[in-house]
């Protein structure tokens, strides 16, 4: 048996490569040792080769990190794969002949630092190496003694298991097959079918029956015996037939308990029920009780030879070949005769003698205007019924009072439609269905670029169902790819282009009598490029415009895309009235500026871009900064829409420092904007190790420390891991002020563990590690009873006060609104001056003092 029967390994390089490109090696690490700044591949170690290609583990790694290292603890019956991740965690996976499964959750070896190697020693110890520590993660607790199999399964030691013949929890030192690993969590079980007996058999008149059973897990025993209460202490040897074991027992009509016995005693038991042959009136009832179903005579027998010369029979373990109904649900209109199409399987016409459908209704009397009736429908043939059934619903069309409700039910497989009222369409009813009035309520978003391509949701009533022919026109532009989101009430589509084309070609526009003499018409800016004629400044005030002969008759003026201001929906040829002011096409989109004008190589800088009509919630943005050749471009992923005039994007990663010359923005695939302006890609910041005065902090975290280096003014945000609510403060190009994270407890304890711990700090997308020494939090003594007054100092005694924080990190509050000004501080006491007035408090006499650090 292979130590690792099934495993699939794939290269993991993109996330890891991106990670290490932002990671700086600590001083104690040799940069040429093959670990730092390198791509890791999962490695497998075992005693036998891998011969299968089935994946043993496939889960979301967003929480535990990518798996980069593997080690295998192999046994004769199973293997345990130890998986190391990029975030310093270890997981375990059990693999055996039956498959694989994770064991528990991933545990922390060293917080946030990748597992560099896993070594298995003497198939007993499992050593995990990170950059700063080596931990033995093997569970070597001794196997529990004098326990049941269920108790043994609770052991986490993969070497422990249940020895079935010995009935004890112990390692499998002899490599026997009759042994179950504790990490598998499953004791021996038995699968046995209930049995049929002839109708005249009973406990006083028994018959010989073969009891079939198999073990789970599928373990092969050389000598296994059957024992049951009607046989006394007699042991009957089981014979293996294919995948089953068989015992021939003398049985009556009462259930019994079957015990399976090895030389050491009973190993497993199960209850077996007995049924009379006459009770098996269907195929599945027959074969589930070890019977044989005769297909031609439609009957159940105990032996296949009893099928009266037939060669077609369905035996045990062949339930899927029994006749069955496959239709899930059927519908019937009350008071009408209709043909129902019922999908069945394993019913062959030459074997089908008679067919009868019968329905068991949930209500005996179906009155007018009553709710729909629900029932189960069965199929019966030759005095035998098919085991399963299908649901059937009996409905009344006249229960649906409104047009929209009637149309909705039509699309729920009801044979109904609207002809002044909701009637059935069966037998020629409602030959000319009427359409329901279409109402349009709103469009979200309510505006977008004039070139279209914006995904919009249109809500209303009676606006279409799946498979309807639906057309949506928005301000004269046809919407593309209309989809029904919610039947009758919500549609989605992409807005069409409303960019006006061909206004100068309108028939008759140049020939309108007196048009050239209208005062001021020649001064209208951009008449040839009209976008929304109704919005032209001053057009309504032009003298005599209303009197121009033939203006209302200009061919095609009303159909110019973008000139109309209304939304219409057509469903199966029936159109709604136009609804105005639901959507607005925006023209004159422009880019004006962006800031900041630089980002580091690792990216992550948030760039705010401003302009005119450029912010559209829900629109799709493609944003890049390019050099003059446009061959070198850095993407900037949309972060959020700020307003109609601004949005923010997050810069991607560059390969090198570079000066980019232009910003390109594409909105909804159809609108392209360009801004020629320089953008700098600069080098990543240089981060120095923490100074000694900043490198010691309390385990509870929160203490401020100063990061020193160079290039911090090129950074947008600095954040410490696990501190999502608060960012660091960039004080200058060389200094950043942060708060220390909490100390992370490890899941694997060692005899000696350094109080130093590493954590990551992200400068935009550049990530580096810092090392601090964690010390225990300070403790303070209870203050003695005393009276406070003006100019009377308070002395608070304690321990370790200055071991992880400076004086400026401490604040002392008295009551709910008082401050105690610190005048002196040592590692063992704090002296402070209370306020002149009495602080407010919720108690009459006692005043609480709160020390914060």
Secondary structure, 3 states (H helix, E strand, C coil): CCCCCCCCCCCCCHHHHHHHCCCCCCCCCCCCCCCCCCCCCCCCCCCCCCCCCCCCCCCCCCCCCCEEEEEEEECCCCEEEEEEECCCEEEEEEEECCEEEEEEEEEECCCCCCCCEEEEECCCEEEEECCCCEEECCCCCCCCCCCCHHHHCCCCCCCEEEECCCCEEEECCCCCCCEEEHHHCCCCEEEECCEEECCCCECCECEEEEEEEEEECCCCCCCCEEEEHHHCCCCEECEEECCEEEEEEEECCCCEEEEEEECCEEEEEEEECEEEHHHCCCHHHHHCCCCEEECCCCEEECCHHHCCCCCCEECCCCHHHCCEECCCEEEEECCCCCCCCCCEECCCHHHCCCCEEEEEECCCCCCCCCCCEEEEEEEEECCEECCCCEEEEEECHHHCCCHHHHHHHHCCCCCEEECCCEEECHHHCCCCCCCCCCEEEEEECCEEECCCCCEEEEEEECCCCCCCCEEEEECCEECEEEEEEECCCEEEEECCCCCCCCHHHCCCHHHCECHHHCCCHHHCCCHHHCCCHHHCCCHHHCCCHHHCECHHHCCCHHHCCCCCCCEEEEECCEECCCECCCCEEECCCEEEEEECCEEECCCCCEEEEEEECCCCCCCCEEEEEECCCCCCEEEEEEEEEEECCEEEEEECCCCCCEEEEEEEEEECCCEEEEEEEEEEEECCCEECCCCCCCCEEECCCCCEEEEEEECHHHCCCEEECCCCCCCCEECCCCEEEEECCCCCCCCCCCCCCCCEEEEEEEECCEEEEEEEEEECCCEECCCCCCCCCCCCEEEEEEECCCCCCCHHHCEEEECCCEECEEEEECCCEEEEECCCCCCCCCCCCCCCEEEEC
